[in-house]
Each structure stands twice: as C-alpha cells, then as structure tokens.
Amino acid sequence: MAAKKKPTFEERLAQVEALIGEMEGGALPLEDALQRYEEGMQALTLLEKELQSAQQRLTVLRKAADGSDVEEPLEVEE
C-alpha cells in the first residue's frame, strides 16, 4: 500500500484559492458552502503552522559583543 503524499505548501494554497473561487461564485447550496468554508479554514490553519515553522527555521546566528552565540530571528518585512 502506497503512503499518501503530504500536500506541499503551494498545493494547499491552491486548494484554498479554489475553495474561495467556488464560494465566491455564489452557486453553491448553503450546506456545500459551509463545508467548503470548513475545509478552507482547516487548510489555512495548516498553512499558518507551516509558515510559522519556516519562520523559526530562518533564525540567524550572530556573535554577541562578548563572543557568545545568540539566536536572533530574521527580520521579516511586512
């Protein structure tokens, strides 16, 4: 039995964009729209966790004035 491949960040983002497109179309029955909303929120939660993990990985080590290593998060432009 083949293991199910974990979707990439980009695939998950495309899924959310497709769900948004379906809901914005206005042709979905209420129950279907609610189901798509729930799917989108779950996917967004996973995307946010993945982004937070990536941000933590972008930690830069720099030498402090006294020579000890200090972890300093990479500055993120907003």
Biopython code that builds the backbone (N, CA, C, O; Angstrom):
import numpy as np
from Bio.PDB.StructureBuilder import StructureBuilder

atoms = [
    (1, "MET", "N", (0.848, -1.186, 0.000)),
    (1, "MET", "CA", (0.000, 0.000, 0.000)),
    (1, "MET", "C", (0.891, 1.246, 0.000)),
    (1, "MET", "O", (1.760, 1.389, 0.860)),
    (2, "ALA", "N", (0.680, 2.128, -0.943)),
    (2, "ALA", "CA", (1.487, 3.344, -1.071)),
    (2, "ALA", "C", (1.070, 4.371, -0.026)),
    (2, "ALA", "O", (-0.114, 4.537, 0.265)),
    (3, "ALA", "N", (2.056, 5.049, 0.526)),
    (3, "ALA", "CA", (1.771, 6.085, 1.514)),
    (3, "ALA", "C", (1.204, 7.315, 0.804)),
    (3, "ALA", "O", (1.634, 7.666, -0.295)),
    (4, "LYS", "N", (0.244, 7.955, 1.443)),
    (4, "LYS", "CA", (-0.358, 9.151, 0.869)),
    (4, "LYS", "C", (0.620, 10.318, 1.000)),
    (4, "LYS", "O", (1.117, 10.600, 2.090)),
    (5, "LYS", "N", (0.891, 10.991, -0.114)),
    (5, "LYS", "CA", (1.840, 12.105, -0.147)),
    (5, "LYS", "C", (1.229, 13.330, 0.530)),
    (5, "LYS", "O", (0.094, 13.715, 0.251)),
    (6, "LYS", "N", (2.005, 13.926, 1.418)),
    (6, "LYS", "CA", (1.572, 15.151, 2.092)),
    (6, "LYS", "C", (1.586, 16.290, 1.080)),
    (6, "LYS", "O", (2.584, 16.483, 0.385)),
    (7, "PRO", "N", (0.489, 17.050, 0.986)),
    (7, "PRO", "CA", (0.465, 18.164, 0.025)),
    (7, "PRO", "C", (1.519, 19.220, 0.372)),
    (7, "PRO", "O", (1.799, 19.478, 1.543)),
    (8, "THR", "N", (2.087, 19.815, -0.660)),
    (8, "THR", "CA", (3.061, 20.881, -0.445)),
    (8, "THR", "C", (2.326, 22.155, -0.031)),
    (8, "THR", "O", (1.101, 22.240, -0.118)),
    (9, "PHE", "N", (3.092, 23.128, 0.415)),
    (9, "PHE", "CA", (2.524, 24.419, 0.790)),
    (9, "PHE", "C", (1.768, 25.019, -0.392)),
    (9, "PHE", "O", (0.656, 25.527, -0.252)),
    (10, "GLU", "N", (2.400, 24.947, -1.550)),
    (10, "GLU", "CA", (1.814, 25.539, -2.754)),
    (10, "GLU", "C", (0.523, 24.828, -3.162)),
    (10, "GLU", "O", (-0.438, 25.471, -3.584)),
    (11, "GLU", "N", (0.506, 23.498, -3.033)),
    (11, "GLU", "CA", (-0.707, 22.737, -3.362)),
    (11, "GLU", "C", (-1.849, 23.076, -2.403)),
    (11, "GLU", "O", (-3.002, 23.214, -2.811)),
    (12, "ARG", "N", (-1.504, 23.206, -1.127)),
    (12, "ARG", "CA", (-2.521, 23.545, -0.124)),
    (12, "ARG", "C", (-3.057, 24.964, -0.367)),
    (12, "ARG", "O", (-4.255, 25.210, -0.226)),
    (13, "LEU", "N", (-2.172, 25.889, -0.732)),
    (13, "LEU", "CA", (-2.582, 27.262, -1.025)),
    (13, "LEU", "C", (-3.496, 27.293, -2.247)),
    (13, "LEU", "O", (-4.492, 28.017, -2.260)),
    (14, "ALA", "N", (-3.162, 26.511, -3.270)),
    (14, "ALA", "CA", (-4.005, 26.428, -4.468)),
    (14, "ALA", "C", (-5.381, 25.864, -4.121)),
    (14, "ALA", "O", (-6.393, 26.289, -4.679)),
    (15, "GLN", "N", (-5.409, 24.901, -3.194)),
    (15, "GLN", "CA", (-6.681, 24.333, -2.746)),
    (15, "GLN", "C", (-7.548, 25.407, -2.097)),
    (15, "GLN", "O", (-8.746, 25.494, -2.367)),
    (16, "VAL", "N", (-6.939, 26.222, -1.243)),
    (16, "VAL", "CA", (-7.685, 27.296, -0.587)),
    (16, "VAL", "C", (-8.201, 28.291, -1.616)),
    (16, "VAL", "O", (-9.346, 28.735, -1.530)),
    (17, "GLU", "N", (-7.369, 28.644, -2.586)),
    (17, "GLU", "CA", (-7.789, 29.587, -3.622)),
    (17, "GLU", "C", (-8.946, 29.014, -4.442)),
    (17, "GLU", "O", (-9.863, 29.746, -4.816)),
    (18, "ALA", "N", (-8.908, 27.710, -4.723)),
    (18, "ALA", "CA", (-10.003, 27.076, -5.463)),
    (18, "ALA", "C", (-11.292, 27.084, -4.638)),
    (18, "ALA", "O", (-12.374, 27.323, -5.174)),
    (19, "LEU", "N", (-11.174, 26.825, -3.340)),
    (19, "LEU", "CA", (-12.353, 26.850, -2.469)),
    (19, "LEU", "C", (-12.962, 28.251, -2.426)),
    (19, "LEU", "O", (-14.182, 28.408, -2.465)),
    (20, "ILE", "N", (-12.111, 29.252, -2.348)),
    (20, "ILE", "CA", (-12.593, 30.637, -2.329)),
    (20, "ILE", "C", (-13.329, 30.948, -3.625)),
    (20, "ILE", "O", (-14.397, 31.559, -3.612)),
    (21, "GLY", "N", (-12.749, 30.523, -4.746)),
    (21, "GLY", "CA", (-13.392, 30.748, -6.040)),
    (21, "GLY", "C", (-14.768, 30.105, -6.116)),
    (21, "GLY", "O", (-15.713, 30.707, -6.626)),
    (22, "GLU", "N", (-14.882, 28.882, -5.608)),
    (22, "GLU", "CA", (-16.182, 28.199, -5.605)),
    (22, "GLU", "C", (-17.205, 28.963, -4.773)),
    (22, "GLU", "O", (-18.355, 29.132, -5.176)),
    (23, "MET", "N", (-16.762, 29.420, -3.602)),
    (23, "MET", "CA", (-17.696, 30.116, -2.711)),
    (23, "MET", "C", (-18.074, 31.489, -3.257)),
    (23, "MET", "O", (-19.218, 31.921, -3.111)),
    (24, "GLU", "N", (-17.133, 32.170, -3.877)),
    (24, "GLU", "CA", (-17.431, 33.491, -4.428)),
    (24, "GLU", "C", (-18.367, 33.404, -5.627)),
    (24, "GLU", "O", (-19.066, 34.365, -5.949)),
    (25, "GLY", "N", (-18.376, 32.252, -6.283)),
    (25, "GLY", "CA", (-19.268, 32.067, -7.431)),
    (25, "GLY", "C", (-20.738, 32.191, -7.063)),
    (25, "GLY", "O", (-21.565, 32.561, -7.896)),
    (26, "GLY", "N", (-21.059, 31.883, -5.821)),
    (26, "GLY", "CA", (-22.432, 32.047, -5.343)),
    (26, "GLY", "C", (-23.396, 30.963, -5.790)),
    (26, "GLY", "O", (-24.591, 31.058, -5.510)),
    (27, "ALA", "N", (-22.912, 29.933, -6.478)),
    (27, "ALA", "CA", (-23.803, 28.895, -6.988)),
    (27, "ALA", "C", (-23.920, 27.704, -6.045)),
    (27, "ALA", "O", (-24.714, 26.798, -6.296)),
    (28, "LEU", "N", (-23.146, 27.690, -4.970)),
    (28, "LEU", "CA", (-23.174, 26.559, -4.052)),
    (28, "LEU", "C", (-24.372, 26.646, -3.108)),
    (28, "LEU", "O", (-24.700, 27.727, -2.619)),
    (29, "PRO", "N", (-25.016, 25.525, -2.854)),
    (29, "PRO", "CA", (-26.036, 25.500, -1.811)),
    (29, "PRO", "C", (-25.377, 25.812, -0.463)),
    (29, "PRO", "O", (-24.172, 25.623, -0.302)),
    (30, "LEU", "N", (-26.148, 26.277, 0.477)),
    (30, "LEU", "CA", (-25.623, 26.706, 1.773)),
    (30, "LEU", "C", (-24.775, 25.614, 2.432)),
    (30, "LEU", "O", (-23.672, 25.890, 2.903)),
    (31, "GLU", "N", (-25.276, 24.396, 2.468)),
    (31, "GLU", "CA", (-24.548, 23.313, 3.134)),
    (31, "GLU", "C", (-23.195, 23.060, 2.474)),
    (31, "GLU", "O", (-22.202, 22.839, 3.167)),
    (32, "ASP", "N", (-23.146, 23.089, 1.156)),
    (32, "ASP", "CA", (-21.883, 22.910, 0.440)),
    (32, "ASP", "C", (-20.926, 24.065, 0.712)),
    (32, "ASP", "O", (-19.725, 23.856, 0.878)),
    (33, "ALA", "N", (-21.458, 25.276, 0.757)),
    (33, "ALA", "CA", (-20.629, 26.451, 1.041)),
    (33, "ALA", "C", (-20.032, 26.350, 2.444)),
    (33, "ALA", "O", (-18.865, 26.686, 2.646)),
    (34, "LEU", "N", (-20.817, 25.893, 3.404)),
    (34, "LEU", "CA", (-20.314, 25.735, 4.770)),
    (34, "LEU", "C", (-19.223, 24.667, 4.827)),
    (34, "LEU", "O", (-18.224, 24.824, 5.529)),
    (35, "GLN", "N", (-19.424, 23.588, 4.085)),
    (35, "GLN", "CA", (-18.417, 22.529, 4.050)),
    (35, "GLN", "C", (-17.120, 23.052, 3.435)),
    (35, "GLN", "O", (-16.038, 22.761, 3.943)),
    (36, "ARG", "N", (-17.215, 23.816, 2.356)),
    (36, "ARG", "CA", (-16.021, 24.389, 1.712)),
    (36, "ARG", "C", (-15.322, 25.360, 2.667)),
    (36, "ARG", "O", (-14.093, 25.409, 2.731)),
    (37, "TYR", "N", (-16.122, 26.129, 3.406)),
    (37, "TYR", "CA", (-15.559, 27.075, 4.377)),
    (37, "TYR", "C", (-14.751, 26.327, 5.428)),
    (37, "TYR", "O", (-13.635, 26.728, 5.759)),
    (38, "GLU", "N", (-15.316, 25.234, 5.956)),
    (38, "GLU", "CA", (-14.615, 24.439, 6.965)),
    (38, "GLU", "C", (-13.319, 23.863, 6.396)),
    (38, "GLU", "O", (-12.284, 23.889, 7.062)),
    (39, "GLU", "N", (-13.370, 23.350, 5.181)),
    (39, "GLU", "CA", (-12.170, 22.810, 4.539)),
    (39, "GLU", "C", (-11.109, 23.904, 4.383)),
    (39, "GLU", "O", (-9.925, 23.677, 4.633)),
    (40, "GLY", "N", (-11.550, 25.077, 3.971)),
    (40, "GLY", "CA", (-10.632, 26.194, 3.790)),
    (40, "GLY", "C", (-9.986, 26.631, 5.090)),
    (40, "GLY", "O", (-8.792, 26.927, 5.124)),
    (41, "MET", "N", (-10.769, 26.674, 6.163)),
    (41, "MET", "CA", (-10.229, 27.080, 7.458)),
    (41, "MET", "C", (-9.216, 26.058, 7.974)),
    (41, "MET", "O", (-8.202, 26.434, 8.561)),
    (42, "GLN", "N", (-9.486, 24.775, 7.759)),
    (42, "GLN", "CA", (-8.527, 23.734, 8.161)),
    (42, "GLN", "C", (-7.232, 23.877, 7.365)),
    (42, "GLN", "O", (-6.138, 23.781, 7.922)),
    (43, "ALA", "N", (-7.362, 24.105, 6.074)),
    (43, "ALA", "CA", (-6.180, 24.268, 5.232)),
    (43, "ALA", "C", (-5.400, 25.518, 5.626)),
    (43, "ALA", "O", (-4.170, 25.495, 5.658)),
    (44, "LEU", "N", (-6.101, 26.606, 5.926)),
    (44, "LEU", "CA", (-5.423, 27.838, 6.344)),
    (44, "LEU", "C", (-4.685, 27.652, 7.660)),
    (44, "LEU", "O", (-3.598, 28.200, 7.841)),
    (45, "THR", "N", (-5.259, 26.889, 8.578)),
    (45, "THR", "CA", (-4.592, 26.605, 9.845)),
    (45, "THR", "C", (-3.288, 25.857, 9.599)),
    (45, "THR", "O", (-2.265, 26.176, 10.206)),
    (46, "LEU", "N", (-3.316, 24.867, 8.717)),
    (46, "LEU", "CA", (-2.107, 24.119, 8.382)),
    (46, "LEU", "C", (-1.078, 25.014, 7.690)),
    (46, "LEU", "O", (0.119, 24.907, 7.954)),
    (47, "LEU", "N", (-1.546, 25.896, 6.805)),
    (47, "LEU", "CA", (-0.642, 26.827, 6.121)),
    (47, "LEU", "C", (0.033, 27.761, 7.133)),
    (47, "LEU", "O", (1.232, 28.028, 7.046)),
    (48, "GLU", "N", (-0.748, 28.245, 8.080)),
    (48, "GLU", "CA", (-0.200, 29.156, 9.089)),
    (48, "GLU", "C", (0.861, 28.442, 9.931)),
    (48, "GLU", "O", (1.906, 29.020, 10.231)),
    (49, "LYS", "N", (0.598, 27.198, 10.311)),
    (49, "LYS", "CA", (1.580, 26.435, 11.080)),
    (49, "LYS", "C", (2.850, 26.226, 10.273)),
    (49, "LYS", "O", (3.955, 26.325, 10.807)),
    (50, "GLU", "N", (2.694, 25.938, 8.989)),
    (50, "GLU", "CA", (3.852, 25.727, 8.138)),
    (50, "GLU", "C", (4.666, 27.017, 7.987)),
    (50, "GLU", "O", (5.896, 26.981, 7.981)),
    (51, "LEU", "N", (3.981, 28.146, 7.867)),
    (51, "LEU", "CA", (4.683, 29.429, 7.778)),
    (51, "LEU", "C", (5.419, 29.745, 9.077)),
    (51, "LEU", "O", (6.546, 30.238, 9.043)),
    (52, "GLN", "N", (4.798, 29.469, 10.212)),
    (52, "GLN", "CA", (5.453, 29.706, 11.496)),
    (52, "GLN", "C", (6.695, 28.834, 11.639)),
    (52, "GLN", "O", (7.725, 29.283, 12.143)),
    (53, "SER", "N", (6.588, 27.589, 11.194)),
    (53, "SER", "CA", (7.730, 26.681, 11.241)),
    (53, "SER", "C", (8.861, 27.194, 10.353)),
    (53, "SER", "O", (10.028, 27.161, 10.745)),
    (54, "ALA", "N", (8.514, 27.663, 9.167)),
    (54, "ALA", "CA", (9.525, 28.195, 8.252)),
    (54, "ALA", "C", (10.189, 29.431, 8.846)),
    (54, "ALA", "O", (11.398, 29.615, 8.706)),
    (55, "GLN", "N", (9.408, 30.273, 9.503)),
    (55, "GLN", "CA", (9.954, 31.484, 10.102)),
    (55, "GLN", "C", (10.937, 31.125, 11.220)),
    (55, "GLN", "O", (11.972, 31.773, 11.372)),
    (56, "GLN", "N", (10.613, 30.103, 11.993)),
    (56, "GLN", "CA", (11.517, 29.672, 13.061)),
    (56, "GLN", "C", (12.819, 29.127, 12.480)),
    (56, "GLN", "O", (13.888, 29.305, 13.064)),
    (57, "ARG", "N", (12.724, 28.462, 11.327)),
    (57, "ARG", "CA", (13.920, 27.917, 10.690)),
    (57, "ARG", "C", (14.817, 29.013, 10.135)),
    (57, "ARG", "O", (16.012, 28.798, 9.933)),
    (58, "LEU", "N", (14.242, 30.193, 9.887)),
    (58, "LEU", "CA", (15.023, 31.309, 9.333)),
    (58, "LEU", "C", (15.683, 32.128, 10.444)),
    (58, "LEU", "O", (15.747, 33.356, 10.388)),
    (59, "THR", "N", (16.161, 31.413, 11.438)),
    (59, "THR", "CA", (16.838, 32.079, 12.545)),
    (59, "THR", "C", (18.313, 32.266, 12.184)),
    (59, "THR", "O", (18.966, 31.360, 11.668)),
    (60, "VAL", "N", (18.794, 33.421, 12.459)),
    (60, "VAL", "CA", (20.176, 33.749, 12.114)),
    (60, "VAL", "C", (21.021, 33.771, 13.382)),
    (60, "VAL", "O", (20.664, 34.397, 14.380)),
    (61, "LEU", "N", (22.159, 33.068, 13.314)),
    (61, "LEU", "CA", (23.088, 33.115, 14.441)),
    (61, "LEU", "C", (24.050, 34.283, 14.242)),
    (61, "LEU", "O", (24.608, 34.464, 13.160)),
    (62, "ARG", "N", (24.228, 35.036, 15.251)),
    (62, "ARG", "CA", (25.205, 36.123, 15.184)),
    (62, "ARG", "C", (26.045, 36.107, 16.451)),
    (62, "ARG", "O", (25.613, 35.613, 17.492)),
    (63, "LYS", "N", (27.206, 36.633, 16.354)),
    (63, "LYS", "CA", (28.097, 36.707, 17.508)),
    (63, "LYS", "C", (27.738, 37.934, 18.327)),
    (63, "LYS", "O", (27.679, 39.049, 17.809)),
    (64, "ALA", "N", (27.501, 37.715, 19.598)),
    (64, "ALA", "CA", (27.227, 38.829, 20.508)),
    (64, "ALA", "C", (28.554, 39.553, 20.793)),
    (64, "ALA", "O", (29.635, 39.045, 20.495)),
    (65, "ALA", "N", (28.442, 40.700, 21.352)),
    (65, "ALA", "CA", (29.630, 41.506, 21.636)),
    (65, "ALA", "C", (30.631, 40.750, 22.511)),
    (65, "ALA", "O", (31.840, 40.947, 22.390)),
    (66, "ASP", "N", (30.123, 39.888, 23.389)),
    (66, "ASP", "CA", (31.024, 39.160, 24.280)),
    (66, "ASP", "C", (31.514, 37.845, 23.670)),
    (66, "ASP", "O", (32.224, 37.087, 24.331)),
    (67, "GLY", "N", (31.141, 37.566, 22.404)),
    (67, "GLY", "CA", (31.627, 36.374, 21.722)),
    (67, "GLY", "C", (30.734, 35.157, 21.830)),
    (67, "GLY", "O", (31.007, 34.141, 21.192)),
    (68, "SER", "N", (29.681, 35.231, 22.617)),
    (68, "SER", "CA", (28.794, 34.073, 22.732)),
    (68, "SER", "C", (27.782, 34.082, 21.585)),
    (68, "SER", "O", (27.415, 35.139, 21.071)),
    (69, "ASP", "N", (27.343, 32.896, 21.198)),
    (69, "ASP", "CA", (26.354, 32.780, 20.134)),
    (69, "ASP", "C", (24.978, 33.167, 20.662)),
    (69, "ASP", "O", (24.562, 32.734, 21.736)),
    (70, "VAL", "N", (24.285, 33.985, 19.889)),
    (70, "VAL", "CA", (22.942, 34.412, 20.245)),
    (70, "VAL", "C", (22.049, 34.147, 19.051)),
    (70, "VAL", "O", (22.388, 34.519, 17.928)),
    (71, "GLU", "N", (20.922, 33.514, 19.277)),
    (71, "GLU", "CA", (19.978, 33.311, 18.186)),
    (71, "GLU", "C", (19.118, 34.553, 18.060)),
    (71, "GLU", "O", (18.548, 35.044, 19.034)),
    (72, "GLU", "N", (19.040, 35.042, 16.840)),
    (72, "GLU", "CA", (18.254, 36.248, 16.588)),
    (72, "GLU", "C", (17.358, 35.972, 15.388)),
    (72, "GLU", "O", (17.854, 35.599, 14.325)),
    (73, "PRO", "N", (16.059, 36.148, 15.536)),
    (73, "PRO", "CA", (15.167, 35.862, 14.391)),
    (73, "PRO", "C", (15.454, 36.817, 13.243)),
    (73, "PRO", "O", (15.784, 37.986, 13.443)),
    (74, "LEU", "N", (15.320, 36.285, 12.037)),
    (74, "LEU", "CA", (15.490, 37.074, 10.843)),
    (74, "LEU", "C", (14.387, 38.094, 10.784)),
    (74, "LEU", "O", (13.224, 37.753, 10.995)),
    (75, "GLU", "N", (14.717, 39.345, 10.503)),
    (75, "GLU", "CA", (13.704, 40.386, 10.431)),
    (75, "GLU", "C", (12.819, 40.136, 9.226)),
    (75, "GLU", "O", (13.308, 39.862, 8.130)),
    (76, "VAL", "N", (11.523, 40.232, 9.433)),
    (76, "VAL", "CA", (10.555, 39.997, 8.368)),
    (76, "VAL", "C", (9.922, 41.325, 8.006)),
    (76, "VAL", "O", (9.384, 42.027, 8.862)),
    (77, "GLU", "N", (9.995, 41.668, 6.697)),
    (77, "GLU", "CA", (9.365, 42.898, 6.243)),
    (77, "GLU", "C", (7.890, 42.658, 6.038)),
    (77, "GLU", "O", (7.495, 41.629, 5.489)),
    (78, "GLU", "N", (7.070, 43.597, 6.472)),
    (78, "GLU", "CA", (5.613, 43.457, 6.299)),
    (78, "GLU", "C", (5.087, 44.458, 5.339)),
    (78, "GLU", "O", (3.886, 44.486, 5.073)),
]
sb = StructureBuilder()
sb.init_structure("model")
sb.init_model(0)
sb.init_chain("A")
sb.init_seg("    ")
for serial, (resi, resn, name, xyz) in enumerate(atoms, 1):
    if name == "N":
        sb.init_residue(resn, " ", resi, " ")
    sb.init_atom(name, np.array(xyz, "f"), 0.0, 1.0, " ", f" {name:<3s}", serial, name[0])
structure = sb.get_structure()
